[in-house]
Amino acid sequence: MTVGVLQTVTRETFWTIGPVGEAVFYYLAAVAVLVFGYGVYGRFARYARGTDDPFARLDDLSGRLRRATRMLVSNEAQFDRDRYAGVMHAFIVWGFLTLLIGTTILAIDIDIYRRLTGTSFFVGDFYLSYSLVMDALGLLFVVGVGMAIYRRYRVREERLWGKHTGLEDDAFVWTLFLLGVGGYLTEGLRIVGTGFPSFETVSFVGYFVALVLDAGGLSAAGAETLYSWAWWSHAILALAFVAAVPYAKPFHMLSSFANIVTRDERAGRRLPRVPEHLAPDEIGYTSVADFSWRQLLDMDACTKCGRCSSVCPAKASGRDLDPRDVILDLKTYRESVDAGGEEVDIVADGGSPVIAAESMESCMACMACMDACPVDIEHLTHFTEMNRRLTETGQQPEQVQEAMMNVFQNGNAFGDPARKRPAWTEELDFEVPDAREESVEFLWYVGDYPSYDERNQRVARALARILHEAGVSYGILYDDEANDGNDVRRVGEEGLYEMLVEDNARAMDDCDFEKIVCTDPHSYNTFENEYPELAADLGVDFDYPVFHYTQLLQTLVDEGRLDLGTVDRTVTYHDPCHLGRYNGVFETPREVVEATGADLVEMPRNRDDSFCCGGGGGGLWMDHDEHTKPSEERLREATEDTVRTPEQFVVACPMCATMYEDGRKTGGFEEQLEIVDVSELVVEALDERARAGTGGTTPTAAD
């Protein structure tokens, strides 16, 4: 029996293990590190075989590393939409990093400092501080892993389970738990076996375990005997975990960090161009050789957390799309081919492809999956490559092909003649200026739906009236305007998109103006984030400041150029994906709505958590078999889940207006809600002021 063998304030790392055991441990540790290093090398060698990424991923590397480190330490992405998961993951990460750093410090003392100086710094106050921190953060680690186990197996959180959930997920979480608990058990046995040194009370968790063991009748001799078994079990499990990191789920600890470091700040907002050297039959994902190194990293970074799936409006509507499964299906296929497996079509309509065409057709390009992903996986880039493949092989849905043909022939998805584009202006009692014939401050890009769709023509007329009454210097392109191409590009028609960029950029280049203002957030997005690069390649200058119309309205309100009355009703505002989540414009439309005097109440899902209307990514052109339309679900949220039921559902996007007018009818909300655009609400406020001033009535925005 060994009692009170420690005379100084420290502990013997290899207590009872002996010289032979120590040598065996170092041998196993060296093997584990070599296996780990070989695996990591293999992973990154595979990335090196991927194609080049079209965007800069390693510029400002120091800044990227700082951001990724902040994200890792703060766990801020994990708290989004799920506070429980945020706390759980923070405890695990903080605890794991502390234990890793603590183990490294101990190794430095034993293997470097002692050999160089003959003394140890692992004594006295340093040891006491070390033990306190390690026990405290180690406890957080165990609690965090326990929370994960509880949520996974007791609560059975739905998003954590899927077709790719397997044994490695179970092994990962239980290994972490056993490592945490095993460390405290080993510590408790050592404290009992060394006679409860008084200074070890600083290791409060281990000391508590020791007291429990002592109360259970464990003697010092028995603890010494059991310690060797516990120590070796803990050491072998830890070394096996280290060796397994590159070959299983634990690799996400490295790949996720690398993914965050190499993220594209404008991912989704701008899409990569098709390389010029590719022939038509090579465009899109044709084989695993087409994956860029960053797309390969995306696949390895996925932790199967299901956050993307839980916010996907397509999945919620019953469509055949699960963003997590798409990424993991691509990864599984890549690993199969790398291992010598059979190659099949990556995406196709029919047969046995990796990804069904229906899945890509279901995507609304809303970017909710990307916003929810805590490790910055860029789903939309993968989806676009597969859409391009479907387009090049003629496998897009008939409705999409028809819309693309209309755009190609007539410059709009409706198939109406270009000469009818300005027909909406005819009902106004003033002339809308022609930007082709006079110099203006704002070139107003009206867009397809406000030009051709009867419902949205009212929006165009409302906005024209506001600009006219505020004395804004503006003009439109009349029949020289063509479809902006944002959604054309997102359904995979890159060639047509480039044609539209050239047509619109050249038409604008012939005009004399200072800024562009857009009715549609989709136009705003592509003009702001995509046109400048492509237009420059075409030899056309496109460096104009671009605004969404709500941004211009806010300026007019702030400058006092709009004399608004009070709209006395409760409204809610829906954030369009391309304005909000894509480009971060959240508060401006709300400030305009509040300027009308309307009582604005928020739906539970708002701002970057907004729920898509279903119209993006070509959704407006397609019919889907779904149990609940996204627009119907959103209107249900407005009427049932909002603190106060609104009378009007306010939008700032023509596509949203179209989808919600449809959802209002099919979902049975006609008697409960009215769909109103921000511009129409502002016109109503103008009318209220005029009515208050004259004591009479004035026409409404729709008239």
C-alpha positions in Angstrom: 0.0 0.0 0.0 1.2 3.5 -0.8 0.1 6.2 1.5 1.2 9.8 1.4 4.0 9.2 -1.1 3.7 12.7 -2.6 5.7 15.1 -0.5 5.5 18.0 -2.9 2.5 19.8 -4.4 2.4 17.8 -7.6 1.4 14.4 -8.9 3.3 11.5 -10.6 2.0 11.1 -14.1 3.1 7.5 -14.5 2.3 6.5 -10.9 2.2 2.6 -10.6 2.8 2.3 -14.4 6.6 1.7 -14.1 9.4 2.1 -16.7 8.2 -0.7 -19.0 4.7 0.6 -19.0 5.9 4.1 -19.7 7.9 2.8 -22.7 4.9 0.9 -24.0 2.8 4.1 -23.6 5.2 6.2 -25.6 5.4 3.5 -28.3 1.6 3.4 -28.6 1.5 7.2 -28.6 4.0 7.4 -31.4 1.9 4.9 -33.4 -1.3 6.8 -32.8 0.4 10.1 -33.9 1.8 8.5 -37.0 -1.6 7.0 -37.9 -3.2 10.3 -37.3 -0.6 12.2 -39.4 -0.9 9.7 -42.2 -4.7 10.0 -42.2 -4.6 13.8 -42.2 -2.1 13.8 -45.0 -4.3 11.5 -47.0 -7.3 13.8 -46.5 -5.5 16.9 -47.6 -3.8 15.1 -50.5 -7.3 14.2 -51.7 -8.2 17.9 -51.5 -5.2 18.7 -53.6 -6.5 16.5 -56.4 -9.7 18.5 -56.5 -10.2 21.2 -59.1 -9.2 24.8 -58.5 -11.9 26.9 -56.8 -12.9 30.0 -58.8 -12.9 32.3 -55.7 -10.1 33.4 -53.5 -10.2 31.3 -50.3 -6.9 32.0 -48.7 -6.5 35.8 -49.1 -6.1 37.7 -45.8 -5.2 34.4 -44.1 -4.5 36.0 -40.8 -7.9 37.7 -40.8 -9.6 34.4 -41.8 -7.8 32.5 -39.0 -8.9 35.2 -36.5 -12.5 35.0 -37.5 -12.5 31.2 -37.5 -10.9 31.1 -34.1 -13.4 33.6 -32.7 -16.2 31.4 -34.2 -14.7 28.3 -32.6 -14.2 29.8 -29.1 -17.5 31.8 -29.0 -19.6 29.0 -30.6 -21.8 31.9 -31.8 -23.1 30.0 -34.9 -24.2 27.1 -32.6 -26.6 29.4 -30.7 -28.5 30.5 -33.7 -32.1 29.1 -33.4 -31.0 26.6 -30.7 -29.8 27.8 -27.4 -29.6 24.3 -25.9 -27.3 23.2 -28.7 -25.2 26.3 -28.3 -24.6 25.8 -24.6 -24.0 22.1 -25.1 -21.5 22.6 -27.9 -19.8 25.4 -26.1 -19.2 23.2 -23.0 -17.9 20.4 -25.2 -15.5 22.7 -27.2 -14.3 24.7 -24.2 -13.7 21.5 -22.2 -12.1 19.6 -25.1 -9.7 22.4 -25.9 -8.8 22.9 -22.3 -8.1 19.1 -21.9 -6.1 19.2 -25.1 -4.0 22.2 -24.0 -3.6 20.7 -20.5 -2.3 17.5 -22.0 0.1 19.4 -24.2 1.4 21.4 -21.2 2.0 18.2 -19.3 3.9 16.7 -22.3 6.1 19.8 -22.6 7.0 19.5 -18.9 7.8 15.8 -19.0 9.3 15.4 -22.4 11.1 18.7 -22.9 11.4 20.9 -19.8 12.5 18.2 -17.4 15.0 16.8 -19.9 16.6 20.2 -20.5 16.6 21.6 -17.0 16.3 18.6 -14.7 13.5 20.2 -12.9 9.7 20.5 -13.3 7.3 23.4 -13.5 4.4 21.1 -12.8 4.6 21.8 -9.0 3.3 24.2 -6.4 1.0 27.0 -7.4 1.2 26.1 -11.1 0.1 22.6 -10.4 -2.8 23.8 -8.2 -4.0 26.3 -10.8 -3.6 23.7 -13.5 -5.6 21.1 -11.6 -8.4 23.6 -10.8 -8.8 24.7 -14.4 -8.6 21.2 -15.8 -11.2 19.8 -13.3 -13.6 22.8 -13.9 -13.5 22.8 -17.7 -13.3 19.0 -17.8 -16.6 19.0 -15.9 -18.1 21.3 -18.5 -17.0 18.8 -21.1 -18.7 15.9 -19.4 -21.9 17.9 -18.8 -21.8 19.0 -22.5 -21.4 15.5 -23.8 -24.1 14.3 -21.3 -26.4 17.0 -22.8 -25.7 15.6 -26.3 -26.4 12.1 -25.2 -29.7 13.2 -23.5 -30.8 15.1 -26.6 -29.8 12.3 -29.0 -31.1 9.3 -27.2 -33.7 10.5 -24.7 -35.3 13.4 -26.5 -34.4 11.9 -29.9 -34.2 15.3 -31.6 -35.5 14.7 -35.0 -32.9 16.6 -37.0 -30.1 14.5 -35.5 -31.4 11.4 -37.2 -31.3 10.5 -40.8 -30.3 8.0 -43.4 -26.6 8.8 -42.8 -26.8 8.4 -39.0 -24.8 5.3 -38.1 -22.5 3.5 -35.7 -19.8 6.1 -36.0 -22.1 8.8 -34.6 -22.8 6.6 -31.5 -19.1 5.7 -31.1 -18.1 9.3 -31.3 -20.4 10.7 -28.6 -19.9 7.7 -26.3 -16.1 7.8 -26.7 -16.1 11.4 -25.6 -18.2 10.6 -22.6 -16.0 7.7 -21.5 -12.9 9.8 -22.0 -14.4 12.5 -19.7 -15.8 10.2 -17.0 -12.8 7.9 -17.2 -10.4 10.8 -16.6 -12.2 11.6 -13.3 -12.4 8.0 -12.3 -8.7 7.6 -12.8 -8.0 10.8 -10.8 -10.3 9.7 -8.0 -8.4 6.3 -7.8 -5.1 8.1 -7.6 -6.3 10.4 -4.8 -7.5 7.5 -2.8 -4.4 5.5 -3.5 -2.1 8.3 -2.4 -3.8 8.9 0.9 -6.0 11.9 0.0 -3.2 14.6 -0.2 -4.7 17.8 1.3 -3.8 19.9 -1.7 -5.7 17.6 -4.1 -9.0 19.2 -2.9 -8.3 21.7 -5.6 -9.1 18.9 -8.1 -12.7 19.1 -6.8 -14.3 16.7 -9.2 -11.7 14.0 -8.8 -11.7 14.6 -5.0 -15.5 14.1 -5.0 -15.1 10.8 -6.9 -12.4 9.8 -4.4 -14.7 10.4 -1.5 -17.4 8.4 -3.1 -15.0 5.5 -3.7 -13.8 5.7 -0.1 -17.3 5.8 1.2 -18.0 2.7 -0.9 -15.3 0.9 1.0 -12.4 1.1 -1.4 -9.0 0.9 0.3 -5.8 2.7 -0.7 -4.4 -0.7 -1.8 -7.4 -1.5 -3.8 -7.3 1.9 -5.4 -3.6 1.4 -6.3 -4.5 -1.9 -8.0 -7.4 -0.6 -9.9 -5.6 2.6 -10.9 -3.3 0.7 -13.3 -6.3 -0.8 -15.1 -8.2 2.5 -15.2 -5.1 4.4 -16.4 -4.4 2.0 -19.2 -8.0 1.9 -20.3 -8.2 5.6 -20.4 -4.8 5.9 -22.2 -5.6 3.3 -24.8 -9.1 4.8 -25.5 -7.5 8.3 -25.8 -4.8 7.1 -28.2 -7.3 5.1 -30.3 -9.4 8.3 -30.5 -6.4 10.3 -31.7 -5.6 7.7 -34.3 -9.2 7.5 -35.6 -9.7 11.2 -36.0 -8.9 11.4 -39.7 -10.9 8.3 -40.6 -14.3 9.0 -39.1 -16.6 11.6 -37.7 -14.0 13.2 -35.4 -12.3 14.6 -38.4 -14.9 17.3 -38.5 -13.0 19.0 -35.7 -10.3 19.8 -38.2 -12.3 20.0 -41.5 -15.0 22.3 -40.0 -12.4 24.8 -38.8 -10.7 24.7 -42.3 -14.1 25.2 -43.9 -14.8 28.3 -41.8 -11.3 29.6 -42.6 -11.8 29.2 -46.4 -15.4 30.4 -46.6 -16.5 32.8 -49.4 -18.1 35.8 -47.7 -20.4 36.2 -50.7 -21.2 32.5 -51.2 -24.7 32.0 -52.7 -25.1 35.7 -53.4 -22.7 35.3 -56.3 -22.2 32.0 -58.2 -19.1 30.7 -59.9 -18.8 31.1 -63.6 -18.5 28.0 -65.9 -14.9 27.7 -66.9 -14.4 28.7 -70.5 -12.5 25.6 -71.4 -15.4 23.2 -70.7 -17.4 21.8 -73.5 -21.2 21.7 -73.1 -21.1 18.0 -72.1 -18.6 18.8 -69.4 -20.5 21.5 -67.6 -21.7 20.8 -64.1 -21.0 17.7 -62.0 -20.2 14.9 -64.4 -17.9 12.9 -62.1 -16.1 13.2 -58.8 -13.2 14.7 -60.7 -15.3 17.8 -61.1 -15.4 18.6 -57.4 -13.2 21.5 -56.4 -11.0 21.2 -53.3 -13.4 23.4 -51.4 -16.4 21.3 -52.4 -14.6 18.2 -51.1 -13.9 20.0 -47.9 -17.6 21.0 -47.6 -18.5 17.3 -47.7 -16.0 16.4 -45.0 -17.0 19.3 -42.8 -20.6 18.2 -42.5 -21.3 17.0 -38.9 -24.7 15.6 -39.7 -26.3 18.0 -37.2 -29.3 18.5 -39.5 -29.6 22.3 -38.9 -29.8 22.8 -42.7 -32.6 20.2 -43.0 -34.6 21.7 -40.1 -34.9 25.1 -41.8 -35.3 24.0 -45.4 -38.7 25.1 -46.7 -38.6 22.5 -49.4 -38.2 19.7 -46.9 -40.9 21.2 -44.6 -43.3 21.3 -47.6 -42.7 17.6 -48.3 -40.6 18.0 -51.4 -37.9 15.6 -52.2 -35.0 17.6 -50.8 -32.9 17.3 -47.7 -29.8 19.6 -47.9 -27.8 17.4 -45.4 -28.5 14.3 -47.4 -27.4 15.9 -50.6 -24.0 16.8 -49.2 -23.5 13.5 -47.5 -24.7 11.5 -50.5 -22.1 13.3 -52.6 -19.5 12.5 -50.0 -20.5 8.8 -49.8 -20.3 8.5 -53.5 -16.9 10.2 -53.7 -15.5 7.8 -51.1 -17.0 4.8 -53.0 -15.4 5.9 -56.3 -12.1 6.6 -54.6 -12.2 3.1 -53.2 -12.7 1.7 -56.7 -16.5 1.6 -56.7 -18.7 1.9 -59.8 -19.4 5.3 -61.3 -22.9 6.5 -62.0 -24.6 9.8 -62.9 -24.3 12.3 -60.1 -27.6 13.9 -61.0 -30.2 12.8 -63.4 -34.0 12.6 -64.0 -34.6 8.8 -63.7 -32.3 5.9 -63.3 -30.2 5.5 -60.3 -28.2 8.7 -59.9 -26.5 9.9 -56.7 -29.0 12.8 -56.6 -32.4 12.8 -58.1 -33.3 15.7 -60.4 -36.4 16.2 -58.4 -34.3 17.2 -55.4 -32.6 20.0 -57.3 -36.0 21.1 -58.7 -37.2 21.4 -55.2 -34.6 23.9 -54.1 -35.8 27.5 -53.7 -32.3 29.0 -53.6 -33.4 30.7 -50.3 -30.0 30.0 -48.6 -31.6 29.1 -45.3 -29.5 25.9 -45.3 -26.3 28.0 -45.6 -27.3 30.5 -43.0 -28.1 27.7 -40.5 -24.9 25.7 -41.1 -22.5 26.3 -38.3 -19.5 25.3 -40.4 -20.2 27.4 -43.5 -21.0 24.6 -46.0 -22.0 26.3 -49.3 -24.9 24.1 -50.4 -26.0 26.4 -53.1 -22.8 26.1 -55.0 -23.2 22.3 -55.2 -26.9 22.6 -56.2 -26.0 25.1 -59.0 -23.5 22.7 -60.5 -26.1 19.9 -60.5 -28.7 22.3 -62.0 -26.2 23.2 -64.7 -25.8 19.5 -65.5 -29.5 19.0 -65.8 -29.8 22.0 -68.0 -27.0 20.9 -70.4 -28.6 17.5 -70.7 -32.1 18.8 -71.2 -33.5 17.3 -68.0 -34.9 20.4 -66.4 -38.7 20.4 -65.9 -40.9 21.4 -68.9 -42.1 24.5 -67.1 -38.5 25.7 -66.5 -37.5 25.0 -70.1 -40.6 27.0 -71.3 -39.7 29.9 -69.1 -36.1 29.9 -70.3 -37.3 29.8 -73.9 -39.5 32.8 -73.2 -36.6 34.7 -71.7 -34.4 33.8 -74.6 -37.0 34.9 -77.2 -38.7 37.8 -75.5 -36.5 38.9 -72.6 -39.1 37.9 -70.0 -40.4 34.7 -68.4 -44.0 35.4 -69.4 -43.3 35.2 -73.2 -45.0 38.5 -73.8 -43.5 40.9 -76.4 -40.9 43.3 -75.2 -43.0 46.2 -76.5 -45.6 45.4 -73.8 -43.1 45.8 -70.9 -44.0 49.5 -70.2 -47.7 49.0 -70.7 -48.2 49.3 -66.9 -47.4 53.0 -67.2 -50.4 53.8 -69.4 -52.8 54.0 -66.4 -50.7 56.7 -64.6 -51.7 60.3 -64.9 -48.1 61.4 -65.5 -45.3 60.3 -67.8 -42.7 58.0 -66.5 -39.3 59.4 -67.7 -37.4 57.4 -70.3 -33.8 57.0 -69.1 -32.7 56.3 -72.7 -33.6 59.9 -73.6 -32.7 62.0 -70.6 -30.1 62.1 -67.8 -31.5 60.9 -64.5 -30.1 60.2 -61.0 -31.8 56.8 -60.6 -32.2 54.2 -63.3 -35.2 52.2 -62.1 -35.0 48.6 -63.1 -38.7 47.6 -62.9 -38.4 43.8 -63.5 -40.5 41.1 -65.1 -43.3 40.8 -62.6 -44.0 44.5 -62.0 -44.0 44.9 -65.8 -46.2 42.0 -66.9 -48.1 40.5 -63.9 -51.4 42.3 -63.2 -51.1 42.1 -59.4 -47.5 43.4 -59.4 -48.3 46.2 -61.9 -50.1 47.8 -59.0 -46.8 47.8 -57.1 -45.0 49.4 -60.1 -47.6 52.1 -60.3 -47.5 52.7 -56.6 -43.7 53.1 -56.6 -43.9 55.4 -59.7 -46.3 57.6 -57.9 -44.0 57.8 -54.9 -41.0 58.7 -57.0 -43.1 61.3 -58.9 -44.5 63.0 -55.8 -41.2 63.0 -54.0 -39.5 64.7 -57.0 -37.0 61.9 -57.6 -34.9 62.2 -60.8 -35.5 58.7 -62.3 -36.2 56.9 -65.5 -36.8 53.4 -66.8 -35.5 51.5 -69.9 -38.9 50.8 -71.3 -38.7 47.9 -73.8 -34.9 47.8 -73.7 -35.1 46.2 -70.2 -34.7 42.4 -70.1 -35.0 39.8 -67.4 -32.3 40.3 -64.8 -31.2 36.7 -64.9 -30.8 36.0 -61.2 -33.1 33.0 -61.1 -32.1 32.0 -64.7 -28.6 31.5 -63.3 -29.8 29.6 -60.3 -31.7 27.0 -62.4 -28.5 26.3 -64.2 -28.9 28.4 -67.5 -25.5 30.0 -67.3 -25.3 30.8 -71.1 -28.6 32.5 -71.1 -27.6 34.4 -67.9 -24.5 35.7 -69.6 -26.6 36.8 -72.6 -28.9 38.7 -70.3 -26.0 40.4 -68.5 -24.6 41.6 -71.7 -28.0 42.9 -73.0 -28.9 44.7 -69.8 -25.4 46.0 -69.2 -25.1 47.4 -72.7 -28.6 49.0 -72.5 -27.7 50.7 -69.2 -24.3 51.7 -70.6 -26.1 53.8 -73.3 -28.0 55.7 -70.6 -26.8 58.6 -68.4 -27.6 57.9 -64.8 -25.8 57.7 -61.4 -27.5 54.8 -59.5 -29.7 51.8 -60.0 -32.9 51.2 -58.0 -34.6 47.8 -58.2 -38.2 46.7 -57.5 -37.2 43.1 -57.1 -34.6 41.9 -54.5 -33.6 39.2 -57.0 -32.5 41.9 -59.4 -30.9 43.8 -56.6 -28.8 40.8 -55.7 -27.5 39.9 -59.1 -26.8 43.6 -60.0 -25.0 44.1 -56.8 -23.0 40.9 -56.5 -22.8 39.3 -60.0 -23.1 41.8 -62.8 -19.9 43.8 -62.1 -17.5 40.8 -62.6 -19.2 39.4 -65.7 -19.9 42.8 -67.3 -16.2 43.7 -67.0 -15.3 40.5 -68.9 -17.6 41.7 -71.6 -15.9 45.0 -71.8 -18.8 46.9 -70.2 -18.5 49.1 -67.1 -20.9 48.2 -64.4 -19.8 49.9 -61.2 -23.1 51.6 -60.3 -24.3 51.9 -56.8 -27.4 49.5 -56.5 -30.3 50.0 -54.2 -33.5 48.2 -53.4 -36.5 50.5 -53.6 -37.1 50.3 -49.8 -33.7 51.8 -49.3 -34.6 54.7 -51.5 -37.9 55.1 -49.7 -36.1 55.2 -46.4 -34.0 58.1 -47.7 -37.0 59.9 -48.9 -38.7 59.5 -45.5 -35.6 60.6 -43.7 -35.2 63.7 -45.9 -38.9 64.6 -45.3 -39.7 64.4 -49.0 -42.8 62.2 -48.4 -45.8 63.7 -46.5 -47.2 60.6 -44.8 -50.3 60.2 -42.9 -51.1 57.4 -40.4 -52.2 53.9 -41.5 -54.1 52.7 -38.5 -53.8 48.9 -38.6 -51.6 46.0 -37.5 -49.3 44.6 -40.0 -46.4 42.1 -40.2 -43.5 42.2 -42.5 -42.0 39.3 -44.4 -38.2 39.4 -45.1 -37.6 38.4 -48.7 -34.7 35.9 -48.9 -32.7 37.8 -51.6 -33.0 41.1 -49.7 -32.6 39.9 -46.1 -30.7 36.6 -45.8 -28.7 37.2 -49.0 -27.8 40.9 -48.5 -28.5 41.7 -44.9 -31.2 44.4 -45.5 -33.5 43.9 -42.6 -34.2 47.1 -40.8 -34.7 49.5 -43.7 -38.1 48.1 -44.9 -39.2 47.9 -41.3 -38.4 51.6 -40.8 -40.4 52.5 -43.9 -43.4 50.4 -42.7 -43.2 52.1 -39.3 -43.0 55.5 -40.9 -46.5 54.9 -42.2 -47.8 54.6 -38.6 -48.8 51.0 -39.0 -48.4 48.8 -35.9 -45.7 46.4 -36.9 -45.6 42.9 -35.2 -43.0 40.3 -35.9 -43.6 36.7 -36.9 -41.5 34.2 -34.9 -39.3 33.5 -37.9 -38.0 36.9 -39.0 -34.9 38.6 -40.4 -32.2 36.0 -41.3 -34.5 33.2 -39.9 -37.3 34.2 -42.3 -39.2 31.4 -44.1 -39.1 31.4 -47.9 -42.2 32.1 -49.9 -41.3 29.2 -52.3 -40.8 31.4 -55.4 -37.0 31.5 -55.7 -34.7 29.2 -57.7 -37.3 28.8 -60.4 -40.0 27.8 -57.9 -42.3 30.5 -59.4 -42.3 28.6 -62.7 -42.9 25.1 -61.3 -45.8 23.1 -59.8 -44.8 20.8 -57.0 -46.6 17.9 -55.3 -46.4 19.1 -51.6 -48.6 18.7 -48.6 -48.3 22.3 -47.6 -47.1 25.2 -49.8 -44.3 27.3 -48.2 -46.5 30.3 -48.7 -49.4 28.6 -46.9 -47.1 27.7 -44.0 -45.8 31.3 -43.8 -49.3 32.7 -43.7 -50.3 30.2 -41.1 -47.4 31.5 -39.0 -48.6 35.0 -39.4 -52.1 34.3 -38.4 -51.5 31.7 -35.6 -48.1 32.1 -34.2 -47.7 35.9 -34.1 -48.3 37.8 -30.9 -51.1 39.8 -32.4 -52.8 38.7 -35.6 -52.0 41.2 -38.4 -54.5 42.6 -40.8 -52.0 42.9 -43.6 -49.1 40.8 -44.6 -46.4 43.2 -46.0 -43.9 42.2 -48.7 -41.1 43.9 -50.5 -40.7 41.5 -53.4 -42.8 40.9 -56.5 -42.2 37.2 -56.4 -43.3 37.1 -52.7 -46.4 39.0 -53.6 -47.3 36.5 -56.3 -46.6 33.4 -54.1 -48.5 34.8 -51.1 -51.5 35.9 -53.2 -51.7 32.3 -54.4 -51.1 30.9 -50.9 -53.8 33.2 -49.5 -56.3 31.6 -51.8 -55.2 27.9 -51.7 -54.7 28.1 -47.9 -58.0 29.7 -47.1 -56.6 33.0 -45.7 -58.6 35.4 -47.9 -60.8 36.5 -45.1 -57.9 36.9 -42.6 -55.1 38.7 -44.4 -54.5 41.1 -47.2 -51.2 41.0 -49.1 -49.7 44.5 -49.4 -46.4 45.7 -50.8 -44.3 48.2 -48.9 -44.8 50.7 -51.7 -48.6 50.3 -51.6 -48.5 50.9 -47.8 -46.6 54.1 -48.4 -49.1 55.3 -51.0 -51.9 54.6 -48.6 -50.1 56.7 -46.0 -49.8 59.5 -48.7 -53.5 59.2 -49.3 -54.3 59.3 -45.6 -52.4 62.6 -45.4 -54.2 64.0 -48.4 -57.5 62.9 -47.0 -56.8 64.5 -43.7 -55.8 67.7 -45.4 -58.9 67.9 -47.7 -61.5 66.2 -45.6 -62.4 64.1 -48.6 -61.3 60.9 -50.2 -58.5 60.2 -52.6 -57.7 57.2 -54.9 -55.8 54.3 -53.4 -52.5 52.9 -54.7 -54.2 50.3 -56.8 -56.3 52.8 -58.7 
